[in-house]
Amino acid sequence: MALYRDPRDKRVFVPKKGGGVALNFGHPIAWTILVCTTIVPLIIVAVVTVGVLI
């Protein structure tokens, strides 16, 4: 699946043809949304899991 990346498009959420929305990774806020909703929680879960297992 190709990422939608158009820096000239000012929208963060871009409608897809089949329905739903996609992030416009040409917009810096899209990267912030990605980091805050996936990468940071994944790091928190990993740290807590390692802390419980040790």
C-alpha positions in Angstrom: 0.0 0.0 0.0 1.5 3.3 -1.1 1.5 6.2 1.3 -0.3 9.4 0.2 2.3 12.1 0.1 1.5 15.5 -1.5 3.1 18.5 0.2 1.0 20.9 -1.9 -2.3 19.4 -0.5 -3.0 21.2 2.8 -5.4 18.5 4.1 -4.1 16.1 6.8 -6.9 13.6 6.3 -7.5 12.8 2.6 -10.7 10.8 1.5 -9.9 7.5 -0.2 -11.9 6.4 -3.3 -13.2 3.2 -1.6 -14.3 5.1 1.5 -12.5 6.1 4.7 -9.6 8.5 5.0 -5.8 8.3 4.6 -3.1 10.5 6.2 -1.2 12.9 3.9 2.4 12.1 4.9 3.5 15.3 3.0 2.0 17.2 6.0 4.1 17.4 9.2 1.0 16.9 11.4 0.4 13.5 9.8 3.8 12.4 11.1 3.0 13.7 14.6 -0.3 11.8 14.6 1.5 8.6 13.5 4.2 9.0 16.3 1.6 9.8 19.0 -0.8 7.0 18.2 1.5 4.1 17.3 5.1 4.5 18.1 4.9 6.1 21.6 2.3 3.6 22.9 4.4 0.7 21.5 7.4 2.0 23.4 5.4 2.3 26.6 4.0 -1.3 26.2 7.5 -2.6 25.6 9.0 -0.8 28.6 6.2 -2.0 30.9 6.5 -5.5 29.6 10.2 -5.6 30.2 9.7 -4.1 33.6 7.2 -6.8 34.6 9.3 -9.6 33.3 12.5 -8.5 35.1 
